[in-house]
């Protein structure tokens, strides 16, 4: 076949057009990736005007902070989630200082990445914003909160019984400007994630403030808990379709005030520990002293969600301060299920105990229902439940 100049020109023109189209498509895709939040573009949002709350009770992993973006650790996590139907998803923990880089400038890329992966697996994500650190070296708060108007943002504390050791920091939540910056963070998170069907919940760390190295005044402690309730009230407005969790443990004097508020707003109760034999947490209360945290769980089960966490220390001892024998995973499950009457249980994925957890997750009782044998009825505080 003879090819003339016109044919050559036409072929070249088509080739150039195809190349330009490919370059344009790639450029548009790249721009789209910059604009659209990862992990949200591929998942359908809840319909506008939805009044129910996402409700997928059951067993979830809790990931150790250092491992959130450790590729080797997380590859094992995703493999185990894929192979274990009873595990419905995972909880990731983020320090406030990791998420906010400067006032109103947030980095949610790690959350987006994991949410996208879990969505593809039909698993769910719960996050906890940590406002208390357990190591003085952790970056608890954004640097700007160290300014005078925020009173330095955080206070140093030691564990109870120690007057000098620096064990971590907690935020100065009694300061209204610290409170408002935390509220702003939850507003940004709510705008981004509330309508995502696989974003199951968001929580706050334990109520135990730690023994401040510079003792707090009664006014500061009172205001700390008053502002904690205000933060949760705002959080409920930012996450109307998502479970919002407050971990409770100590001090007892504030638990009734806090749990009453959580019932009124439709929040969830968590606990940073499952200790079957811890007398302070089990204490029923008397005329001299208010009850410990655990009686609130069984009392409020069915009204609001109950979602405790099994931590590393719970695999080691049945009570705090290294007391009591090491319980089995099954014993921890039975206590959280039957005594605390849990809807969700978060199992910290500790390498030394992961095989024991997975063994129990593969028992018939955990595989026979989506909730893994935990209470699955929609809480009465919710207008309705969205199950997916």
C-alpha positions as a Markdown table, in Angstrom:
| # | Residue | x | y | z |
|---|---|---|---|---|
| 1 | Unk | 0.0 | 0.0 | 0.0 |
| 2 | Unk | 1.4 | 3.4 | -1.0 |
| 3 | Unk | 1.3 | 6.0 | 1.8 |
| 4 | Unk | 1.1 | 9.6 | 0.6 |
| 5 | Unk | 1.9 | 12.8 | 2.5 |
| 6 | Unk | -1.7 | 13.4 | 3.4 |
| 7 | Unk | -2.0 | 10.0 | 5.0 |
| 8 | Unk | 1.2 | 10.5 | 7.0 |
| 9 | Unk | 0.0 | 13.9 | 8.1 |
| 10 | Unk | -3.4 | 12.4 | 9.2 |
| 11 | Unk | -1.7 | 9.6 | 11.1 |
| 12 | Unk | 0.6 | 12.0 | 12.9 |
| 13 | Unk | -2.3 | 14.2 | 13.7 |
| 14 | Unk | -4.3 | 11.3 | 15.3 |
| 15 | Unk | -1.2 | 10.2 | 17.2 |
| 16 | Unk | -0.6 | 13.7 | 18.6 |
| 17 | Unk | -4.3 | 14.1 | 19.5 |
| 18 | Unk | -4.2 | 10.7 | 21.4 |
| 19 | Unk | -1.1 | 11.7 | 23.2 |
| 20 | Unk | -2.6 | 15.1 | 24.2 |
| 21 | Unk | -5.8 | 13.4 | 25.4 |
| 22 | Unk | -3.8 | 11.0 | 27.5 |
| 23 | Unk | -1.7 | 13.8 | 29.0 |
| 24 | Unk | -4.9 | 15.8 | 29.7 |
| 25 | Unk | -6.6 | 12.9 | 31.4 |
| 26 | Unk | -3.6 | 12.1 | 33.5 |
| 27 | Unk | -3.3 | 15.8 | 34.6 |
| 28 | Unk | -7.0 | 15.9 | 35.5 |
| 29 | Unk | -6.7 | 12.7 | 37.5 |
| 30 | Unk | -3.7 | 14.2 | 39.4 |
| 31 | Unk | -5.6 | 17.4 | 40.1 |
| 32 | Unk | -8.6 | 15.4 | 41.2 |
| 33 | Unk | -6.4 | 13.5 | 43.6 |
| 34 | Unk | -5.1 | 16.7 | 45.1 |
| 35 | Unk | -8.6 | 18.2 | 45.6 |
| 36 | Unk | -10.6 | 15.1 | 46.6 |
| 37 | Unk | -9.9 | 13.6 | 50.0 |
| 38 | Unk | -8.5 | 10.1 | 49.7 |
| 39 | Unk | -10.8 | 7.4 | 51.0 |
| 40 | Unk | -14.0 | 9.5 | 50.5 |
| 41 | Unk | -14.2 | 9.8 | 46.8 |
| 42 | Unk | -14.8 | 6.0 | 46.3 |
| 43 | Unk | -17.5 | 5.6 | 49.0 |
| 44 | Unk | -21.1 | 6.7 | 48.8 |
| 45 | Unk | -22.1 | 9.2 | 51.4 |
| 46 | Unk | -25.1 | 8.9 | 53.6 |
| 47 | Unk | -28.2 | 10.6 | 52.1 |
| 48 | Unk | -28.7 | 14.2 | 53.1 |
| 49 | Unk | -31.2 | 14.5 | 55.9 |
| 50 | Unk | -30.4 | 11.1 | 57.4 |
| 51 | Unk | -31.2 | 11.1 | 61.1 |
| 52 | Unk | -30.1 | 7.7 | 62.2 |
| 53 | Unk | -26.7 | 6.7 | 63.6 |
| 54 | Unk | -24.3 | 4.2 | 62.0 |
| 55 | Unk | -24.6 | 1.0 | 64.0 |
| 56 | Unk | -22.3 | -2.0 | 63.4 |
| 57 | Unk | -21.6 | -3.4 | 66.9 |
| 58 | Unk | -19.1 | -6.2 | 67.4 |
| 59 | Unk | -15.3 | -6.7 | 67.8 |
| 60 | Unk | -12.7 | -4.3 | 66.6 |
| 61 | Unk | -8.9 | -4.1 | 66.8 |
| 62 | Unk | -7.2 | -1.2 | 68.5 |
| 63 | Unk | -3.9 | -0.3 | 67.0 |
| 64 | Unk | -0.9 | 0.8 | 69.1 |
| 65 | Unk | -0.1 | 4.4 | 68.4 |
| 66 | Unk | 3.4 | 3.8 | 67.0 |
| 67 | Unk | 2.1 | 1.3 | 64.5 |
| 68 | Unk | -0.5 | 3.4 | 62.7 |
| 69 | Unk | 1.7 | 3.8 | 59.6 |
| 70 | Unk | 4.2 | 1.0 | 60.2 |
| 71 | Unk | 4.0 | -1.0 | 56.9 |
| 72 | Unk | 5.0 | -4.4 | 58.3 |
| 73 | Unk | 2.7 | -4.2 | 61.4 |
| 74 | Unk | -0.3 | -2.8 | 59.4 |
| 75 | Unk | 0.1 | -5.4 | 56.6 |
| 76 | Unk | -0.5 | -8.1 | 59.3 |
| 77 | Unk | -3.4 | -6.1 | 60.6 |
| 78 | Unk | -5.2 | -6.0 | 57.3 |
| 79 | Unk | -4.5 | -9.6 | 56.5 |
| 80 | Unk | -6.0 | -10.6 | 59.9 |
| 81 | Unk | -9.0 | -8.4 | 59.4 |
| 82 | Unk | -9.6 | -9.9 | 55.9 |
| 83 | Unk | -9.4 | -13.4 | 57.3 |
| 84 | Unk | -11.5 | -12.9 | 60.4 |
| 85 | Unk | -15.1 | -12.0 | 59.8 |
| 86 | Unk | -15.8 | -11.4 | 63.5 |
| 87 | Unk | -13.4 | -8.4 | 63.4 |
| 88 | Unk | -15.5 | -5.6 | 62.0 |
| 89 | Unk | -12.8 | -3.0 | 61.7 |
| 90 | Unk | -10.3 | -1.2 | 63.8 |
| 91 | Unk | -9.7 | 1.8 | 66.1 |
| 92 | Unk | -6.8 | 4.1 | 65.4 |
| 93 | Unk | -5.5 | 6.6 | 67.9 |
| 94 | Unk | -4.1 | 10.0 | 67.0 |
| 95 | Unk | -2.5 | 12.6 | 69.2 |
| 96 | Unk | -4.0 | 16.1 | 68.7 |
| 97 | Unk | -0.5 | 17.3 | 67.8 |
| 98 | Unk | -0.3 | 14.9 | 64.9 |
| 99 | Unk | -3.5 | 16.1 | 63.3 |
| 100 | Unk | -3.3 | 19.9 | 63.6 |
| 101 | Unk | -0.1 | 21.5 | 62.2 |
| 102 | Unk | -1.1 | 25.1 | 62.8 |
| 103 | Unk | -4.3 | 26.9 | 63.7 |
| 104 | Unk | -7.0 | 25.4 | 61.5 |
| 105 | Unk | -4.5 | 23.5 | 59.3 |
| 106 | Unk | -5.1 | 19.8 | 59.6 |
| 107 | Unk | -3.4 | 16.7 | 58.3 |
| 108 | Unk | -5.9 | 13.8 | 58.0 |
| 109 | Unk | -4.0 | 11.9 | 55.4 |
| 110 | Unk | -3.3 | 8.9 | 57.6 |
| 111 | Unk | -7.0 | 8.6 | 58.5 |
| 112 | Unk | -8.0 | 8.9 | 54.8 |
| 113 | Unk | -5.5 | 6.2 | 53.8 |
| 114 | Unk | -6.8 | 3.6 | 56.3 |
| 115 | Unk | -10.5 | 4.5 | 55.8 |
| 116 | Unk | -10.0 | 3.9 | 52.0 |
| 117 | Unk | -8.4 | 0.5 | 52.7 |
| 118 | Unk | -11.1 | -0.6 | 55.2 |
| 119 | Unk | -13.9 | 0.5 | 52.9 |
| 120 | Unk | -12.6 | -1.7 | 50.1 |
| 121 | Unk | -12.7 | -4.6 | 52.6 |
| 122 | Unk | -16.2 | -3.6 | 53.9 |
| 123 | Unk | -14.6 | -3.0 | 57.3 |
| 124 | Unk | -15.0 | 0.1 | 59.5 |
| 125 | Unk | -12.9 | 2.7 | 61.2 |
| 126 | Unk | -13.1 | 4.2 | 64.6 |
| 127 | Unk | -10.6 | 6.9 | 65.7 |
| 128 | Unk | -9.7 | 8.3 | 69.0 |
| 129 | Unk | -8.3 | 11.8 | 69.4 |
| 130 | Unk | -5.8 | 11.6 | 72.3 |
| 131 | Unk | -5.6 | 14.6 | 74.5 |
| 132 | Unk | -3.5 | 12.9 | 77.2 |
| 133 | Unk | -0.1 | 11.4 | 76.6 |
| 134 | Unk | 1.6 | 8.5 | 78.5 |
| 135 | Unk | 5.1 | 9.6 | 77.6 |
| 136 | Unk | 6.5 | 13.0 | 78.2 |
| 137 | Unk | 8.2 | 12.9 | 74.8 |
| 138 | Unk | 5.0 | 12.5 | 72.8 |
| 139 | Unk | 3.8 | 15.5 | 70.7 |
| 140 | Unk | 0.5 | 15.9 | 72.5 |
| 141 | Unk | -0.6 | 19.3 | 71.3 |
| 142 | Unk | 0.1 | 21.6 | 68.3 |
| 143 | Unk | 3.0 | 24.0 | 69.0 |
| 144 | Unk | 0.8 | 27.1 | 68.8 |
| 145 | Unk | -1.1 | 25.9 | 72.0 |
| 146 | Unk | 2.0 | 26.6 | 74.0 |
| 147 | Unk | 1.3 | 30.4 | 73.8 |
| 148 | Unk | 0.3 | 32.4 | 76.9 |
| 149 | Unk | -3.4 | 32.7 | 75.9 |
| 150 | Unk | -3.7 | 28.9 | 76.2 |
| 151 | Unk | -1.7 | 28.7 | 79.4 |
| 152 | Unk | 0.9 | 26.5 | 77.7 |
| 153 | Unk | -1.8 | 24.2 | 76.5 |
| 154 | Unk | -1.0 | 21.2 | 78.7 |
| 155 | Unk | 0.1 | 20.3 | 82.2 |
| 156 | Unk | 2.6 | 17.7 | 83.3 |
| 157 | Unk | 1.4 | 14.8 | 85.5 |
| 158 | Unk | 2.7 | 11.8 | 87.3 |
| 159 | Unk | 1.0 | 8.5 | 88.1 |
| 160 | Unk | -0.8 | 8.4 | 91.4 |
| 161 | Unk | 1.5 | 7.7 | 94.3 |
| 162 | Unk | 4.4 | 9.3 | 92.6 |
| 163 | Unk | 5.1 | 13.0 | 93.3 |
| 164 | Unk | 8.1 | 13.6 | 91.1 |
| 165 | Unk | 8.2 | 11.4 | 88.0 |
| 166 | Unk | 7.0 | 13.0 | 84.8 |
| 167 | Unk | 4.8 | 10.4 | 83.1 |
| 168 | Unk | 3.0 | 12.5 | 80.5 |
| 169 | Unk | 0.9 | 15.5 | 79.8 |
| 170 | Unk | -2.9 | 16.3 | 79.7 |
| 171 | Unk | -4.5 | 19.3 | 78.1 |
| 172 | Unk | -5.6 | 22.4 | 80.1 |
| 173 | Unk | -9.2 | 21.9 | 79.1 |
| 174 | Unk | -10.4 | 24.4 | 81.8 |
| 175 | Unk | -9.0 | 27.1 | 79.5 |
| 176 | Unk | -11.9 | 28.2 | 77.2 |
| 177 | Unk | -9.5 | 28.9 | 74.3 |
| 178 | Unk | -8.0 | 25.4 | 74.5 |
| 179 | Unk | -11.6 | 24.0 | 74.6 |
| 180 | Unk | -12.6 | 26.0 | 71.5 |
| 181 | Unk | -9.5 | 24.9 | 69.5 |
| 182 | Unk | -10.4 | 21.2 | 70.3 |
| 183 | Unk | -14.0 | 21.9 | 69.2 |
| 184 | Unk | -12.6 | 23.3 | 65.9 |
| 185 | Unk | -10.7 | 20.1 | 65.3 |
| 186 | Unk | -13.8 | 18.0 | 65.8 |
| 187 | Unk | -15.8 | 20.3 | 63.5 |
| 188 | Unk | -13.2 | 19.7 | 60.7 |
| 189 | Unk | -13.3 | 16.0 | 61.4 |
| 190 | Unk | -17.1 | 15.9 | 61.4 |
| 191 | Unk | -17.3 | 17.8 | 58.1 |
| 192 | Unk | -15.0 | 15.3 | 56.5 |
| 193 | Unk | -16.1 | 12.0 | 57.9 |
| 194 | Unk | -19.6 | 12.0 | 59.5 |
| 195 | Unk | -21.4 | 11.0 | 56.3 |
| 196 | Unk | -18.9 | 8.3 | 55.3 |
| 197 | Unk | -20.7 | 5.0 | 55.8 |
| 198 | Unk | -17.5 | 3.2 | 56.9 |
| 199 | Unk | -16.5 | 5.8 | 59.5 |
| 200 | Unk | -18.1 | 4.1 | 62.5 |
| 201 | Unk | -17.1 | 6.2 | 65.5 |
| 202 | Unk | -14.9 | 8.8 | 67.1 |
| 203 | Unk | -13.8 | 9.0 | 70.7 |
| 204 | Unk | -12.0 | 10.8 | 73.5 |
| 205 | Unk | -9.4 | 9.4 | 75.8 |
| 206 | Unk | -10.0 | 8.5 | 79.5 |
| 207 | Unk | -11.3 | 10.9 | 82.1 |
| 208 | Unk | -8.4 | 10.2 | 84.5 |
| 209 | Unk | -6.4 | 13.5 | 84.5 |
| 210 | Unk | -3.3 | 12.1 | 86.2 |
| 211 | Unk | -1.8 | 13.6 | 89.3 |
| 212 | Unk | -0.7 | 17.1 | 88.2 |
| 213 | Unk | 2.8 | 17.8 | 89.3 |
| 214 | Unk | 1.6 | 21.3 | 90.0 |
| 215 | Unk | -1.7 | 20.5 | 91.8 |
| 216 | Unk | -4.9 | 21.7 | 90.1 |
| 217 | Unk | -7.4 | 23.8 | 92.0 |
| 218 | Unk | -10.9 | 22.6 | 92.5 |
| 219 | Unk | -12.1 | 25.3 | 90.1 |
| 220 | Unk | -9.7 | 24.1 | 87.4 |
| 221 | Unk | -10.9 | 20.5 | 87.8 |
| 222 | Unk | -14.6 | 21.5 | 87.8 |
| 223 | Unk | -14.1 | 23.6 | 84.7 |
| 224 | Unk | -12.1 | 20.8 | 83.0 |
| 225 | Unk | -15.1 | 18.5 | 83.3 |
| 226 | Unk | -17.6 | 21.2 | 82.4 |
| 227 | Unk | -15.7 | 21.9 | 79.2 |
| 228 | Unk | -15.4 | 18.2 | 78.4 |
| 229 | Unk | -19.2 | 18.0 | 78.3 |
| 230 | Unk | -19.3 | 21.1 | 76.1 |
| 231 | Unk | -16.8 | 19.5 | 73.7 |
| 232 | Unk | -19.0 | 16.4 | 73.5 |
| 233 | Unk | -22.2 | 18.4 | 73.0 |
| 234 | Unk | -20.5 | 20.1 | 70.0 |
| 235 | Unk | -19.2 | 16.8 | 68.8 |
| 236 | Unk | -22.7 | 15.3 | 68.6 |
| 237 | Unk | -23.7 | 18.2 | 66.3 |
| 238 | Unk | -20.7 | 17.6 | 64.1 |
| 239 | Unk | -21.3 | 13.8 | 64.0 |
| 240 | Unk | -25.0 | 13.4 | 64.0 |
| 241 | Unk | -24.8 | 10.1 | 62.2 |
| 242 | Unk | -21.7 | 8.7 | 64.0 |
| 243 | Unk | -21.1 | 7.2 | 67.4 |
| 244 | Unk | -19.1 | 9.5 | 69.7 |
| 245 | Unk | -17.4 | 7.9 | 72.6 |
| 246 | Unk | -16.0 | 9.1 | 76.0 |
| 247 | Unk | -13.8 | 6.8 | 77.9 |
| 248 | Unk | -14.5 | 6.9 | 81.6 |
| 249 | Unk | -12.5 | 5.6 | 84.6 |
| 250 | Unk | -11.6 | 8.2 | 87.2 |
| 251 | Unk | -12.2 | 10.4 | 89.3 |
| 252 | Unk | -15.5 | 9.0 | 90.6 |
| 253 | Unk | -16.8 | 12.4 | 91.8 |
| 254 | Unk | -17.4 | 13.5 | 88.2 |
| 255 | Unk | -18.7 | 10.3 | 86.6 |
| 256 | Unk | -22.4 | 10.8 | 87.4 |
| 257 | Unk | -22.3 | 14.4 | 85.9 |
| 258 | Unk | -20.6 | 13.2 | 82.8 |
| 259 | Unk | -22.6 | 10.0 | 82.2 |
| 260 | Unk | -25.9 | 11.9 | 82.7 |
| 261 | Unk | -24.8 | 14.4 | 80.0 |
| 262 | Unk | -23.8 | 11.5 | 77.7 |
| 263 | Unk | -27.2 | 10.0 | 78.0 |
| 264 | Unk | -28.9 | 13.3 | 77.3 |
| 265 | Unk | -26.9 | 13.9 | 74.1 |
| 266 | Unk | -26.8 | 10.3 | 72.9 |
| 267 | Unk | -23.0 | 9.7 | 73.4 |
| 268 | Unk | -21.3 | 6.4 | 74.0 |
| 269 | Unk | -19.4 | 5.2 | 77.0 |
| 270 | Unk | -16.0 | 3.6 | 76.7 |
| 271 | Unk | -13.4 | 2.5 | 79.2 |
| 272 | Unk | -9.6 | 2.3 | 78.7 |
| 273 | Unk | -9.4 | -1.0 | 80.6 |
| 274 | Unk | -11.2 | -4.3 | 81.1 |
| 275 | Unk | -10.2 | -5.4 | 84.6 |
| 276 | Unk | -12.5 | -8.2 | 85.9 |
| 277 | Unk | -11.2 | -7.9 | 89.5 |
| 278 | Unk | -10.5 | -4.2 | 89.9 |
| 279 | Unk | -12.3 | -3.1 | 93.1 |
| 280 | Unk | -12.2 | 0.7 | 92.4 |
| 281 | Unk | -13.8 | 0.3 | 89.0 |
| 282 | Unk | -16.3 | -2.3 | 90.3 |
| 283 | Unk | -17.3 | -0.3 | 93.4 |
| 284 | Unk | -21.1 | -0.1 | 93.6 |
| 285 | Unk | -21.2 | 3.1 | 95.6 |
| 286 | Unk | -22.4 | 3.9 | 99.0 |
| 287 | Unk | -23.5 | 6.9 | 101.1 |
| 288 | Unk | -19.9 | 7.9 | 101.5 |
| 289 | Unk | -18.6 | 7.5 | 98.0 |
| 290 | Unk | -20.0 | 7.5 | 94.5 |
| 291 | Unk | -19.8 | 4.3 | 92.3 |
| 292 | Unk | -16.9 | 3.4 | 90.2 |
| 293 | Unk | -17.0 | 3.4 | 86.4 |
| 294 | Unk | -18.3 | -0.1 | 85.7 |
| 295 | Unk | -21.7 | 0.1 | 87.3 |
| 296 | Unk | -22.6 | 2.9 | 84.8 |
| 297 | Unk | -22.0 | 0.5 | 81.9 |
| 298 | Unk | -24.4 | -2.2 | 83.0 |
| 299 | Unk | -26.9 | 0.5 | 84.1 |
| 300 | Unk | -26.9 | 2.4 | 80.8 |
| 301 | Unk | -26.6 | -0.6 | 78.5 |
| 302 | Unk | -29.5 | -0.4 | 76.0 |
| 303 | Unk | -29.8 | 3.3 | 76.4 |
| 304 | Unk | -26.5 | 4.4 | 75.0 |
| 305 | Unk | -23.7 | 2.4 | 73.3 |
| 306 | Unk | -21.2 | 0.6 | 75.5 |
| 307 | Unk | -17.7 | 0.2 | 74.0 |
| 308 | Unk | -14.8 | -0.7 | 76.4 |
| 309 | Unk | -11.2 | -1.4 | 75.3 |
| 310 | Unk | -9.0 | -4.3 | 76.2 |
| 311 | Unk | -5.5 | -2.9 | 76.6 |
| 312 | Unk | -2.1 | -4.6 | 76.9 |
| 313 | Unk | -2.2 | -4.4 | 80.7 |
| 314 | Unk | -5.5 | -6.3 | 80.7 |
| 315 | Unk | -3.9 | -9.3 | 79.2 |
| 316 | Unk | -1.3 | -9.3 | 82.0 |
| 317 | Unk | -3.5 | -8.9 | 85.2 |
| 318 | Unk | -7.1 | -9.0 | 86.2 |
| 319 | Unk | -6.7 | -5.8 | 88.3 |
| 320 | Unk | -4.8 | -2.6 | 88.2 |
| 321 | Unk | -1.3 | -2.0 | 89.7 |
| 322 | Unk | -0.1 | -5.4 | 88.5 |
| 323 | Unk | -2.5 | -7.2 | 90.8 |
| 324 | Unk | -4.5 | -10.4 | 90.1 |
| 325 | Unk | -3.7 | -13.3 | 87.8 |
| 326 | Unk | -3.5 | -13.0 | 84.0 |
| 327 | Unk | -7.0 | -13.6 | 82.6 |
| 328 | Unk | -7.6 | -15.5 | 79.4 |
| 329 | Unk | -8.9 | -13.7 | 76.3 |
| 330 | Unk | -12.2 | -15.6 | 76.8 |
| 331 | Unk | -12.5 | -14.5 | 80.4 |
| 332 | Unk | -12.0 | -10.9 | 79.3 |
| 333 | Unk | -14.6 | -11.3 | 76.6 |
| 334 | Unk | -17.2 | -12.9 | 79.0 |
| 335 | Unk | -16.7 | -10.1 | 81.5 |
| 336 | Unk | -17.0 | -7.3 | 78.9 |
| 337 | Unk | -20.0 | -9.0 | 77.3 |
| 338 | Unk | -21.9 | -10.2 | 80.4 |
| 339 | Unk | -20.9 | -7.8 | 83.1 |
| 340 | Unk | -20.3 | -4.5 | 81.2 |
| 341 | Unk | -23.0 | -5.5 | 78.6 |
| 342 | Unk | -20.9 | -4.2 | 75.7 |
| 343 | Unk | -22.0 | -3.5 | 72.2 |
| 344 | Unk | -18.5 | -2.9 | 71.0 |
| 345 | Unk | -15.2 | -4.3 | 72.3 |
| 346 | Unk | -11.9 | -2.9 | 71.1 |
| 347 | Unk | -9.0 | -5.4 | 71.4 |
| 348 | Unk | -5.6 | -3.8 | 71.5 |
| 349 | Unk | -3.5 | -5.7 | 68.9 |
| 350 | Unk | -0.5 | -6.7 | 71.0 |
| 351 | Unk | 1.9 | -9.1 | 69.1 |
| 352 | Unk | 2.3 | -11.4 | 72.1 |
| 353 | Unk | -1.5 | -11.9 | 72.4 |
| 354 | Unk | -2.8 | -11.5 | 68.9 |
| 355 | Unk | -3.0 | -15.3 | 68.3 |
| 356 | Unk | -5.1 | -15.7 | 71.5 |
| 357 | Unk | -7.5 | -13.0 | 70.4 |
| 358 | Unk | -7.8 | -14.4 | 66.9 |
| 359 | Unk | -8.5 | -17.9 | 68.3 |
| 360 | Unk | -11.4 | -16.6 | 70.3 |
| 361 | Unk | -12.7 | -14.5 | 67.4 |
| 362 | Unk | -13.0 | -17.7 | 65.4 |
| 363 | Unk | -15.1 | -19.5 | 68.0 |
| 364 | Unk | -18.7 | -20.1 | 66.8 |
| 365 | Unk | -20.2 | -17.6 | 69.2 |
| 366 | Unk | -18.2 | -14.8 | 67.6 |
| 367 | Unk | -18.8 | -15.9 | 64.0 |
| 368 | Unk | -22.6 | -16.7 | 64.2 |
| 369 | Unk | -23.8 | -13.1 | 64.4 |
| 370 | Unk | -22.5 | -9.8 | 62.9 |
| 371 | Unk | -22.1 | -8.4 | 66.4 |
| 372 | Unk | -19.9 | -11.3 | 67.5 |
| 373 | Unk | -22.2 | -12.3 | 70.3 |
| 374 | Unk | -22.4 | -8.8 | 71.8 |
| 375 | Unk | -25.5 | -6.8 | 72.4 |
| 376 | Unk | -26.8 | -5.6 | 69.0 |
| 377 | Unk | -30.1 | -3.8 | 69.8 |
| 378 | Unk | -30.2 | -0.2 | 68.7 |
| 379 | Unk | -29.7 | 2.1 | 71.8 |
| 380 | Unk | -32.9 | 4.0 | 72.8 |
| 381 | Unk | -31.0 | 7.3 | 72.9 |
| 382 | Unk | -30.6 | 7.0 | 69.1 |
| 383 | Unk | -33.4 | 8.2 | 66.8 |
| 384 | Unk | -32.7 | 5.1 | 64.7 |
| 385 | Unk | -29.8 | 2.9 | 63.7 |
| 386 | Unk | -28.1 | 2.6 | 60.2 |
| 387 | Unk | -26.8 | -0.9 | 59.7 |
| 388 | Unk | -24.6 | -1.6 | 56.6 |
